[in-house]
Amino acid sequence: YRMMEVDNRCVVSCLLQMRGLITSDDVVHSWAIPSASIKADGVPGRINQVSLCFLYPGVFYGQCSELCGVNHSFMPVCVEAVSGKVFSEWIMGNHNSNMNASSGSGDRGCLMFIGDVIYWVLYSTYRGTCFMVGLYFKWWFYFFKFGVYWPLKFTLESAFNLTSWALSTSYSLVSWFVWFLSDPVDASVSAIVWLKGKIFSAIYFSVTSPLTAFVWLSKKVWSLTCFMANLPFVVFDAWMNNMSSFSDNETKSWVVAQIARNSEVFYSAMMEYYSKK
């Protein structure tokens, strides 16, 4: 029949109660054979069942009876009912052909296994190389960061701040001293007023907000003390840790042993999987 034949017919036996399980993997369909009064919906995620019992041999055609999409008219259904003897021979022949196909695919499975092993060897080598290269570059990165960059940064910032403070203070003192030589009275009065303003500002802040002033002063003193006390130890610890992070042979041996162990576990799992096949 035109547009009604299928590639693989559903073969059933006559005079034998059979059960068909129907489902769908995309949208709702309907498996229908009008001449046999069979119609069952195929719903995604559910399994419907239908009873099949043909009284005589023959080929029964049907179509999808649920509007399912643009290819709805190209979904034929074909059931071939045969005698019990033919059905038994078909079952055994189908089983033997499947067994022969599975045994014939042993070489292909072996080749697939060898290909998988080669792939995973190359992949493991690639990942291990990337891991080692990454560790190497990380070692140099942290070495320059904590061993060179941060000490150099602290040194330069401290030197710059100290130099800036010394220059500004020296300039102010020289300017005041020149002013003092030209007009000692005004320079002295200005210095006294400046000192008095600073002293009175500190006293006013301490009197009006003693707790805030005490906390602020304590924080500043404590921060400066901790920074000056910990700076040499931080620089030294960072330097020593990065110098010994990946330079010893024990760490390299541990990494190589872990890669070898993971590869052995993977090969054992693959051999066990394909041996069952």
Helices and strands as residue ranges (DSSP letters): E 10-13, E 18-22, E 29-33, G 34-36, E 38-42, E 48-52, E 58-64, G 72-74, E 76-82, H 84-104, H 106-142, I 143-149, H 150-182, H 184-208, H 210-243, H 249-276
